[in-house]
Amino acid sequence: MRYLLFWLSMLLVMGGCEQRYTSHLYDASVKGSRVAAVRLSSADANLSRLAESMLQRKGIRVSDAVPLTLEVEGTTYTHHCNNPLTCTYDATYDGFAKLTLMRQMRPLYMVQSDYHGRLTPKLLGALWDQMAEDLEIRRP
């Protein structure tokens, strides 16, 4: 009985350690596409620089003369909880990041994730990798 409880608790702990993404496929016609360049759209100049850095590392050009647009969004949550029993660091996130692939202002695919710490190109890269895996994006 002790071993059963031990293994069940280990499964619970290990199952909660995997990075989770929320994603939605709006248009399946984008699956298997070749993506060499995207147009970048972001309301935040700093976030735009982070996304451009991430795309450059992935070998994706940023150009205004392509049909696909990558919309990058991110936000930082405000922390105002004063009760240490209900508001611990591990129970809250510092913000979220979201990538939306669009064609002619129509969303094709969206992926987002909450994060701890700061929003970095590495986090955006992980979101891009998830998008590339889900959409089976091929590089030219």
TORDOVEX-81180 format. One record per residue (C-alpha): x, y, z. Coordinates in pm, whole numbers. Layout:
BEGIN
x = X y = Y z = Z
...
***
This chain:
BEGIN
x = 0 y = 0 z = 0
x = 288 y = 237 z = 82
x = 445 y = 173 z = -257
x = 117 y = 238 z = -436
x = 81 y = 577 z = -265
x = 444 y = 655 z = -341
x = 407 y = 580 z = -712
x = 79 y = 766 z = -738
x = 236 y = 1073 z = -579
x = 537 y = 1045 z = -813
x = 305 y = 1031 z = -1115
x = 124 y = 1339 z = -990
x = 450 y = 1529 z = -937
x = 602 y = 1426 z = -1270
x = 280 y = 1492 z = -1458
x = 273 y = 1849 z = -1329
x = 631 y = 1926 z = -1437
x = 570 y = 1928 z = -1811
x = 541 y = 2268 z = -1982
x = 183 y = 2321 z = -2091
x = 66 y = 2534 z = -2379
x = -281 y = 2642 z = -2475
x = -327 y = 2626 z = -2849
x = -604 y = 2645 z = -3105
x = -604 y = 2560 z = -3476
x = -845 y = 2786 z = -3667
x = -759 y = 2679 z = -4023
x = -604 y = 2341 z = -4104
x = -491 y = 2457 z = -4450
x = -172 y = 2597 z = -4294
x = -53 y = 2250 z = -4185
x = 260 y = 2137 z = -4365
x = 338 y = 2485 z = -4502
x = 685 y = 2616 z = -4570
x = 757 y = 2928 z = -4368
x = 1069 y = 3124 z = -4460
x = 949 y = 3469 z = -4353
x = 669 y = 3632 z = -4157
x = 543 y = 3983 z = -4104
x = 576 y = 4078 z = -3738
x = 297 y = 4254 z = -3552
x = 315 y = 4367 z = -3190
x = 183 y = 4666 z = -2997
x = 489 y = 4663 z = -2769
x = 824 y = 4769 z = -2919
x = 1024 y = 4569 z = -2662
x = 820 y = 4256 z = -2729
x = 869 y = 4310 z = -3101
x = 1249 y = 4317 z = -3050
x = 1233 y = 3997 z = -2844
x = 1026 y = 3825 z = -3114
x = 1257 y = 3944 z = -3392
x = 1556 y = 3808 z = -3200
x = 1382 y = 3473 z = -3154
x = 1285 y = 3450 z = -3522
x = 1638 y = 3535 z = -3630
x = 1771 y = 3245 z = -3417
x = 1514 y = 3014 z = -3577
x = 1621 y = 3119 z = -3928
x = 1293 y = 3296 z = -4008
x = 1315 y = 3634 z = -4183
x = 1096 y = 3929 z = -4089
x = 952 y = 4098 z = -4398
x = 652 y = 4315 z = -4483
x = 614 y = 4150 z = -4826
x = 484 y = 3809 z = -4710
x = 127 y = 3682 z = -4662
x = 173 y = 3536 z = -4311
x = 170 y = 3763 z = -4007
x = 295 y = 3658 z = -3664
x = 114 y = 3858 z = -3399
x = 301 y = 3862 z = -3068
x = 129 y = 3953 z = -2743
x = 250 y = 3950 z = -2387
x = 146 y = 4089 z = -2057
x = 274 y = 4108 z = -1704
x = 31 y = 4046 z = -1420
x = 26 y = 4282 z = -1128
x = 89 y = 4118 z = -792
x = -103 y = 4273 z = -508
x = -173 y = 3979 z = -281
x = -74 y = 4040 z = 80
x = -183 y = 3709 z = 232
x = 111 y = 3462 z = 229
x = -125 y = 3167 z = 287
x = -322 y = 3222 z = -33
x = -72 y = 3394 z = -258
x = 259 y = 3210 z = -292
x = 517 y = 3259 z = -565
x = 463 y = 2910 z = -710
x = 87 y = 2951 z = -725
x = 93 y = 3267 z = -933
x = 238 y = 3354 z = -1270
x = 413 y = 3673 z = -1368
x = 242 y = 3699 z = -1708
x = 160 y = 3527 z = -2034
x = 289 y = 3526 z = -2392
x = 87 y = 3449 z = -2702
x = 175 y = 3392 z = -3069
x = -94 y = 3404 z = -3337
x = -20 y = 3312 z = -3698
x = -251 y = 3500 z = -3936
x = -316 y = 3534 z = -4307
x = -499 y = 3845 z = -4432
x = -609 y = 3935 z = -4079
x = -762 y = 3588 z = -4029
x = -617 y = 3377 z = -3749
x = -479 y = 3040 z = -3854
x = -325 y = 2917 z = -3529
x = -271 y = 3047 z = -3175
x = -47 y = 2924 z = -2894
x = 4 y = 3080 z = -2551
x = 166 y = 3007 z = -2218
x = 191 y = 3156 z = -1872
x = 538 y = 3221 z = -1739
x = 736 y = 3288 z = -1421
x = 1009 y = 3551 z = -1418
x = 1067 y = 3764 z = -1726
x = 944 y = 3728 z = -2081
x = 1245 y = 3614 z = -2284
x = 1326 y = 3513 z = -2643
x = 1369 y = 3158 z = -2509
x = 1002 y = 3146 z = -2401
x = 890 y = 3287 z = -2736
x = 1113 y = 3028 z = -2905
x = 942 y = 2749 z = -2712
x = 604 y = 2881 z = -2828
x = 731 y = 2894 z = -3189
x = 862 y = 2536 z = -3158
x = 522 y = 2422 z = -3033
x = 356 y = 2599 z = -3326
x = 601 y = 2446 z = -3573
x = 538 y = 2099 z = -3429
x = 158 y = 2132 z = -3426
x = 145 y = 2277 z = -3778
x = 424 y = 2057 z = -3916
x = 592 y = 2372 z = -4049
x = 873 y = 2296 z = -4289
x = 1168 y = 2525 z = -4337
x = 1264 y = 2595 z = -4700
***
